[in-house]
């Protein structure tokens, strides 16, 4: 399996989980190949980039890239990172965005 296929599995996993709970997230075709403004997944509020490596890691360069993309789209940056076990994926967001999510959940 090549690197792109490995990453595509995480993208599909995130989309499937989101759809199961009624969240509209979609994959973006050739996001890394076409230009630097599109992220892996599209959502109305979030710029979502997915990174899957053999070992779970969050790289600063990847976080900086998704932040820059989000700024250009006026969205909140989200980085989903996973190792081999996708059910152990972690999400990196800014603290202020995390607090907004908690406030929004209070209704």
C-alpha positions, 0 to 999 in steps of 0.5 A: 500500500502506498502512502496516499492509500494509507492516508486515504484510509484515515480520511474515509474513517473520519468521514464515516464516523462523522456521518454516523453521528450526523456531521457533514464532512466530505473528502476533497479530491487530490487535496495535496496534489492540486493546490495548497489551499484545499485540505483533505476534508471539507466542512463548513467551519473547519479546515481538516487535514489528516495525517497517518504515519506508522507511529502516531505523531503530530508534526509542527510543519503539518500543524502550521500548514493547516493553520495557514490553509484555514486562515485563507478560508476563514475556517478553524484549523483541525489536524487529525493524526493517526498511527496504524490504529485509526481508532486511536486517532487524535485531533489537534485544534487551537485552545480557543476553538476547543473552548468554543466547542464546549460553549456551543455544546452547552446550547 
